[in-house]
Amino acid sequence: MQTLDIGEVARRSGVSASALRYYEEKGLIASVGRSGLRRLFDAGVLERLALIALGQSAGFSLAEIAQMFAPDGRPRIDRQALTVKADELDRTLRRLAAVRDGLRHAAACRAPSHMECPTFRRILRAATNGAVDAAKRRPSRPAGKVVPGANEIGRRLRQSAGRK
């Protein structure tokens, strides 16, 4: 069994050592021992961290991601949960496309004032309604905790889909 110390896991995965300790505290990963004061992990932790980052980039909470692993550490992904999340992402994409289109309209609008433009006022009303809905859905995260690796995974996913 190949082991990696916490620094090597952090370097290879792009996940900070503090996030690795937090993930261990939450039961998402487990160290297999110590070398002095440094935690040691089985090399398989790198794949698990990739799954965690992918789940986070899809919008799953750490608690939801934790449920996607069996007690023995193997992935046990609920396909229905994936479908529900994909549907949620579809709604988000539609909302973001509408916001993008509204911004483009506002930038090119020929009305003397945006407040005189019926289209802009309709967009403004929709944004007000959407802002209230978004605040209700916003998941809370512990203060100071970041989503390690999610930006990198998102960049790779966009690249693989042919977009930059």
GROMACS elastic network, one bead per residue, 0.5 to 0.9 nm:
[ bonds ]
;  ai    aj funct       b0    kb
    1    42     6  0.69368   500
    1    43     6  0.78693   500
    2    41     6  0.84955   500
    2    42     6  0.60570   500
    2    43     6  0.58073   500
    2    44     6  0.87659   500
    3    32     6  0.80680   500
    3    40     6  0.60729   500
    3    41     6  0.53510   500
    3    43     6  0.55545   500
    3    44     6  0.88845   500
    4     7     6  0.79432   500
    4     8     6  0.58722   500
    4     9     6  0.61857   500
    4    39     6  0.84475   500
    4    40     6  0.54729   500
    4    41     6  0.52557   500
    4    42     6  0.63075   500
    4    43     6  0.61362   500
    5     8     6  0.54147   500
    5     9     6  0.63406   500
    5    10     6  0.86886   500
    5    34     6  0.80162   500
    5    35     6  0.76744   500
    5    38     6  0.63415   500
    5    39     6  0.57282   500
    5    41     6  0.61591   500
    5    42     6  0.88406   500
    6     9     6  0.50611   500
    6    10     6  0.60645   500
    6    11     6  0.85709   500
    6    17     6  0.63603   500
    6    20     6  0.76937   500
    6    21     6  0.87916   500
    6    31     6  0.87996   500
    6    38     6  0.63794   500
    6    39     6  0.54690   500
    6    40     6  0.59698   500
    6    41     6  0.69696   500
    7    10     6  0.50566   500
    7    11     6  0.61425   500
    7    12     6  0.86506   500
    7    16     6  0.85003   500
    7    17     6  0.66578   500
    7    38     6  0.81910   500
    7    39     6  0.87417   500
    8    12     6  0.60565   500
    8    13     6  0.83617   500
    9    12     6  0.52496   500
    9    13     6  0.58408   500
    9    14     6  0.79846   500
    9    15     6  0.77172   500
    9    16     6  0.87397   500
    9    17     6  0.80778   500
    9    20     6  0.85080   500
    9    40     6  0.88221   500
    9    41     6  0.76472   500
    9    43     6  0.81219   500
    9    45     6  0.79410   500
    9    46     6  0.69655   500
   10    13     6  0.53409   500
   10    14     6  0.54469   500
   10    16     6  0.53074   500
   10    17     6  0.56446   500
   10    19     6  0.89236   500
   10    20     6  0.75409   500
   11    14     6  0.55068   500
   11    15     6  0.73455   500
   11    16     6  0.79855   500
   11    17     6  0.89504   500
   12    15     6  0.81062   500
   12    46     6  0.76382   500
   13    16     6  0.84057   500
   13    46     6  0.62539   500
   13    47     6  0.89298   500
   13    49     6  0.71166   500
   13    50     6  0.75794   500
   13   149     6  0.77854   500
   14   148     6  0.73284   500
   14   149     6  0.62732   500
   14   152     6  0.87664   500
   15    18     6  0.83172   500
   15    19     6  0.63778   500
   15    20     6  0.67316   500
   15    49     6  0.81184   500
   15   147     6  0.89229   500
   15   148     6  0.53174   500
   15   149     6  0.61813   500
   16    19     6  0.51701   500
   16    20     6  0.63076   500
   16    21     6  0.87588   500
   16   148     6  0.72026   500
   17    21     6  0.62523   500
   17    22     6  0.85847   500
   18    21     6  0.51246   500
   18    22     6  0.62008   500
   18    23     6  0.86378   500
   19    23     6  0.60168   500
   19    24     6  0.84694   500
   19   145     6  0.76076   500
   19   146     6  0.79201   500
   19   147     6  0.86495   500
   19   148     6  0.72028   500
   20    23     6  0.50209   500
   20    24     6  0.61550   500
   20    25     6  0.85515   500
   20    29     6  0.78151   500
   20    49     6  0.89753   500
   21    24     6  0.50251   500
   21    25     6  0.61329   500
   21    26     6  0.86715   500
   21    29     6  0.87955   500
   21    39     6  0.89124   500
   22    26     6  0.62339   500
   22    27     6  0.86440   500
   22    28     6  0.87408   500
   22   145     6  0.87622   500
   23    26     6  0.50550   500
   23    27     6  0.61870   500
   23    28     6  0.51269   500
   23    29     6  0.58976   500
   23    30     6  0.82919   500
   23    62     6  0.85889   500
   24    28     6  0.57113   500
   24    30     6  0.54325   500
   24    31     6  0.73469   500
   25    28     6  0.77137   500
   25    29     6  0.82470   500
   25    30     6  0.85463   500
   26    29     6  0.79215   500
   26    62     6  0.82968   500
   26    63     6  0.83596   500
   26    66     6  0.82639   500
   27    30     6  0.67297   500
   27    66     6  0.73118   500
   28    48     6  0.84567   500
   28    49     6  0.87076   500
   28    52     6  0.82388   500
   28    62     6  0.80345   500
   28    63     6  0.88604   500
   28    65     6  0.79780   500
   28    66     6  0.56887   500
   28    69     6  0.82249   500
   28    73     6  0.86700   500
   29    41     6  0.86797   500
   29    45     6  0.69279   500
   29    48     6  0.75776   500
   29    49     6  0.80417   500
   29    73     6  0.82358   500
   30    40     6  0.89980   500
   30    41     6  0.70477   500
   30    42     6  0.86162   500
   30    45     6  0.81716   500
   31    34     6  0.78562   500
   31    39     6  0.61100   500
   31    40     6  0.54465   500
   31    42     6  0.72267   500
   31    45     6  0.87985   500
   32    39     6  0.76283   500
   32    40     6  0.56652   500
   32    41     6  0.53250   500
   32    42     6  0.65166   500
   33    38     6  0.85739   500
   33    39     6  0.60369   500
   33    40     6  0.51621   500
   33    41     6  0.71818   500
   34    37     6  0.62896   500
   34    38     6  0.54459   500
   34    40     6  0.51756   500
   34    41     6  0.86249   500
   35    38     6  0.52909   500
   35    39     6  0.64996   500
   35    40     6  0.67461   500
   36    39     6  0.81239   500
   41    44     6  0.79874   500
   41    45     6  0.65277   500
   42    45     6  0.58227   500
   42    46     6  0.84510   500
   43    46     6  0.61288   500
   43    47     6  0.82120   500
   44    47     6  0.56233   500
   44    48     6  0.67138   500
   44    49     6  0.88983   500
   45    49     6  0.60505   500
   45    50     6  0.85775   500
   46    49     6  0.50779   500
   46    50     6  0.62768   500
   46    51     6  0.87746   500
   47    50     6  0.50007   500
   47    51     6  0.63593   500
   47    52     6  0.86896   500
   48    51     6  0.50654   500
   48    52     6  0.62395   500
   48    53     6  0.86711   500
   48    73     6  0.85139   500
   48    74     6  0.87376   500
   48    75     6  0.83916   500
   49    53     6  0.61020   500
   49    54     6  0.84942   500
   49   149     6  0.86956   500
   50    53     6  0.50813   500
   50    54     6  0.61025   500
   50    55     6  0.85635   500
   50   149     6  0.80465   500
   50   153     6  0.83932   500
   51    54     6  0.50340   500
   51    55     6  0.61056   500
   51    56     6  0.85759   500
   51    65     6  0.85798   500
   51    75     6  0.86106   500
   52    55     6  0.50940   500
   52    56     6  0.61760   500
   52    57     6  0.86121   500
   52    62     6  0.78760   500
   52    65     6  0.65533   500
   52    66     6  0.85263   500
   52   149     6  0.87549   500
   52   150     6  0.88566   500
   53    56     6  0.50528   500
   53    57     6  0.60920   500
   53    58     6  0.86027   500
   53   147     6  0.77216   500
   53   148     6  0.68537   500
   53   149     6  0.54171   500
   53   150     6  0.52350   500
   53   151     6  0.88231   500
   53   152     6  0.87314   500
   53   153     6  0.67923   500
   54    57     6  0.50943   500
   54    58     6  0.63075   500
   54    59     6  0.87859   500
   54    60     6  0.88851   500
   54   149     6  0.82404   500
   54   150     6  0.67590   500
   54   153     6  0.63733   500
   54   154     6  0.81575   500
   55    58     6  0.51296   500
   55    59     6  0.64548   500
   55    60     6  0.53717   500
   55    61     6  0.78121   500
   55    62     6  0.83194   500
   55    64     6  0.86649   500
   55    65     6  0.63800   500
   55   150     6  0.84724   500
   56    60     6  0.51057   500
   56    61     6  0.64827   500
   56    62     6  0.73717   500
   56    65     6  0.78841   500
   56   147     6  0.69636   500
   56   148     6  0.85964   500
   56   149     6  0.84800   500
   56   150     6  0.60852   500
   57    60     6  0.74587   500
   57   147     6  0.83097   500
   57   149     6  0.82348   500
   57   151     6  0.72939   500
   57   153     6  0.67672   500
   57   154     6  0.62457   500
   58    85     6  0.74324   500
   58    86     6  0.81923   500
   58    89     6  0.79114   500
   58   150     6  0.86059   500
   58   154     6  0.86784   500
   59    85     6  0.76475   500
   59    89     6  0.84692   500
   60    63     6  0.80556   500
   60    64     6  0.58889   500
   60    65     6  0.63113   500
   60    85     6  0.78709   500
   61    64     6  0.51103   500
   61    65     6  0.61885   500
   61    66     6  0.85870   500
   61   139     6  0.78203   500
   61   141     6  0.86081   500
   62    66     6  0.60240   500
   62    67     6  0.86779   500
   63    66     6  0.50735   500
   63    67     6  0.65306   500
   64    67     6  0.52445   500
   64    68     6  0.67792   500
   65    68     6  0.51065   500
   65    69     6  0.73648   500
   65    77     6  0.87890   500
   66    69     6  0.57928   500
   66    70     6  0.86231   500
   67    70     6  0.73900   500
   67    76     6  0.78432   500
   67    77     6  0.80962   500
   67    78     6  0.88327   500
   68    74     6  0.85446   500
   68    75     6  0.58269   500
   68    78     6  0.68786   500
   69    72     6  0.77378   500
   69    73     6  0.54549   500
   69    74     6  0.55079   500
   69    76     6  0.50407   500
   69    77     6  0.71727   500
   70    73     6  0.52250   500
   70    74     6  0.53866   500
   70    75     6  0.61661   500
   70    76     6  0.57202   500
   71    74     6  0.74832   500
   72    75     6  0.89520   500
   73    76     6  0.87428   500
   77    80     6  0.88219   500
   77    81     6  0.80309   500
   77    82     6  0.79821   500
   78    81     6  0.53237   500
   78    82     6  0.65691   500
   78    83     6  0.89524   500
   79    83     6  0.63138   500
   79    84     6  0.87127   500
   80    83     6  0.50251   500
   80    84     6  0.62116   500
   80    85     6  0.85877   500
   81    84     6  0.50655   500
   81    85     6  0.61162   500
   81    86     6  0.85206   500
   82    85     6  0.50996   500
   82    86     6  0.60465   500
   82    87     6  0.85903   500
   83    86     6  0.50150   500
   83    87     6  0.61838   500
   83    88     6  0.85926   500
   84    87     6  0.51455   500
   84    88     6  0.62537   500
   84    89     6  0.87009   500
   85    89     6  0.61537   500
   85    90     6  0.86086   500
   86    90     6  0.62204   500
   86    91     6  0.87704   500
   87    91     6  0.64381   500
   87    92     6  0.87213   500
   88    91     6  0.51660   500
   88    92     6  0.62956   500
   88    93     6  0.86842   500
   89    93     6  0.60502   500
   89    94     6  0.85767   500
   90    93     6  0.50805   500
   90    94     6  0.62633   500
   90    95     6  0.86536   500
   91    94     6  0.51643   500
   91    95     6  0.62222   500
   91    96     6  0.86220   500
   92    95     6  0.50513   500
   92    96     6  0.60701   500
   92    97     6  0.85009   500
   93    96     6  0.50587   500
   93    97     6  0.60268   500
   93    98     6  0.85730   500
   94    97     6  0.50836   500
   94    98     6  0.62785   500
   94    99     6  0.87188   500
   95    98     6  0.51429   500
   95    99     6  0.63110   500
   95   100     6  0.86812   500
   95   130     6  0.84975   500
   96   100     6  0.60799   500
   96   101     6  0.85296   500
   97   100     6  0.50011   500
   97   101     6  0.61108   500
   97   102     6  0.85071   500
   98   101     6  0.50720   500
   98   102     6  0.60847   500
   98   103     6  0.86216   500
   98   123     6  0.85923   500
   99   103     6  0.61901   500
   99   104     6  0.86551   500
   99   123     6  0.79736   500
   99   127     6  0.80258   500
  100   103     6  0.51334   500
  100   104     6  0.62835   500
  100   105     6  0.86553   500
  101   104     6  0.50935   500
  101   105     6  0.61785   500
  101   106     6  0.86320   500
  102   105     6  0.50279   500
  102   106     6  0.61050   500
  102   107     6  0.85534   500
  102   119     6  0.83178   500
  102   120     6  0.72282   500
  102   123     6  0.63236   500
  102   124     6  0.89732   500
  103   106     6  0.50515   500
  103   107     6  0.61191   500
  103   108     6  0.86907   500
  104   107     6  0.51249   500
  104   108     6  0.63376   500
  104   109     6  0.84109   500
  105   108     6  0.52365   500
  105   109     6  0.55927   500
  105   119     6  0.81485   500
  105   120     6  0.76416   500
  106   109     6  0.51299   500
  106   110     6  0.87039   500
  106   114     6  0.70198   500
  106   117     6  0.89545   500
  106   119     6  0.86898   500
  106   120     6  0.65563   500
  107   110     6  0.88638   500
  109   112     6  0.85649   500
  109   113     6  0.87884   500
  109   114     6  0.74213   500
  109   117     6  0.77528   500
  109   120     6  0.84902   500
  110   113     6  0.82443   500
  110   114     6  0.85407   500
  110   117     6  0.84870   500
  111   114     6  0.62072   500
  111   115     6  0.84329   500
  111   116     6  0.64078   500
  111   117     6  0.57641   500
  112   115     6  0.85801   500
  112   116     6  0.70329   500
  112   117     6  0.82413   500
  113   116     6  0.53289   500
  113   117     6  0.69651   500
  114   117     6  0.52356   500
  114   118     6  0.84877   500
  114   119     6  0.88643   500
  114   120     6  0.61548   500
  114   121     6  0.76845   500
  115   118     6  0.77321   500
  115   120     6  0.68442   500
  115   121     6  0.62643   500
  116   119     6  0.89524   500
  116   120     6  0.79527   500
  116   121     6  0.76528   500
  117   120     6  0.52667   500
  117   121     6  0.62572   500
  117   122     6  0.87084   500
  118   121     6  0.50993   500
  118   122     6  0.61803   500
  118   123     6  0.86502   500
  119   122     6  0.51020   500
  119   123     6  0.62564   500
  119   124     6  0.86045   500
  120   124     6  0.60626   500
  120   125     6  0.86588   500
  121   125     6  0.62405   500
  121   126     6  0.86220   500
  122   125     6  0.51715   500
  122   126     6  0.62698   500
  122   127     6  0.86419   500
  123   126     6  0.50349   500
  123   127     6  0.60667   500
  123   128     6  0.86076   500
  124   127     6  0.50698   500
  124   128     6  0.62511   500
  124   129     6  0.87532   500
  125   128     6  0.51548   500
  125   129     6  0.63868   500
  125   130     6  0.86135   500
  126   129     6  0.51581   500
  126   130     6  0.60091   500
  126   131     6  0.84784   500
  127   131     6  0.58618   500
  127   132     6  0.85632   500
  128   131     6  0.52030   500
  128   132     6  0.64920   500
  128   133     6  0.88632   500
  129   132     6  0.53974   500
  129   133     6  0.64667   500
  129   134     6  0.87658   500
  130   133     6  0.50451   500
  130   134     6  0.59803   500
  130   135     6  0.85589   500
  131   134     6  0.50787   500
  131   135     6  0.61899   500
  131   136     6  0.87602   500
  132   135     6  0.53310   500
  132   136     6  0.65911   500
  133   136     6  0.52761   500
  133   137     6  0.65220   500
  133   138     6  0.88151   500
  134   137     6  0.51562   500
  134   138     6  0.59829   500
  135   138     6  0.52986   500
  135   139     6  0.88366   500
  136   139     6  0.85106   500
  140   143     6  0.88178   500
  141   144     6  0.83215   500
  141   145     6  0.68059   500
  141   146     6  0.83572   500
  142   145     6  0.56452   500
  142   146     6  0.86908   500
  143   146     6  0.85800   500
  145   148     6  0.87268   500
  147   150     6  0.58059   500
  147   151     6  0.80289   500
  148   151     6  0.76635   500
  148   152     6  0.86056   500
  149   152     6  0.52638   500
  149   153     6  0.61490   500
  149   154     6  0.85715   500
  150   153     6  0.51014   500
  150   154     6  0.60232   500
  150   155     6  0.85376   500
  151   154     6  0.50626   500
  151   155     6  0.61323   500
  151   156     6  0.86459   500
  152   155     6  0.50864   500
  152   156     6  0.62519   500
  152   157     6  0.86185   500
  153   156     6  0.50950   500
  153   157     6  0.60937   500
  153   158     6  0.86336   500
  154   157     6  0.50398   500
  154   158     6  0.61942   500
  154   159     6  0.85710   500
  155   158     6  0.52143   500
  155   159     6  0.61981   500
  155   160     6  0.86599   500
  155   164     6  0.75127   500
  156   159     6  0.50026   500
  156   160     6  0.60862   500
  156   161     6  0.85383   500
  156   164     6  0.89844   500
  157   160     6  0.51360   500
  157   161     6  0.62314   500
  157   162     6  0.87549   500
  157   163     6  0.86557   500
  158   161     6  0.50712   500
  158   162     6  0.63971   500
  158   163     6  0.50951   500
  158   164     6  0.60542   500
  159   162     6  0.50241   500
  159   163     6  0.51283   500
  159   164     6  0.55888   500
  160   163     6  0.73525   500
  161   164     6  0.87462   500
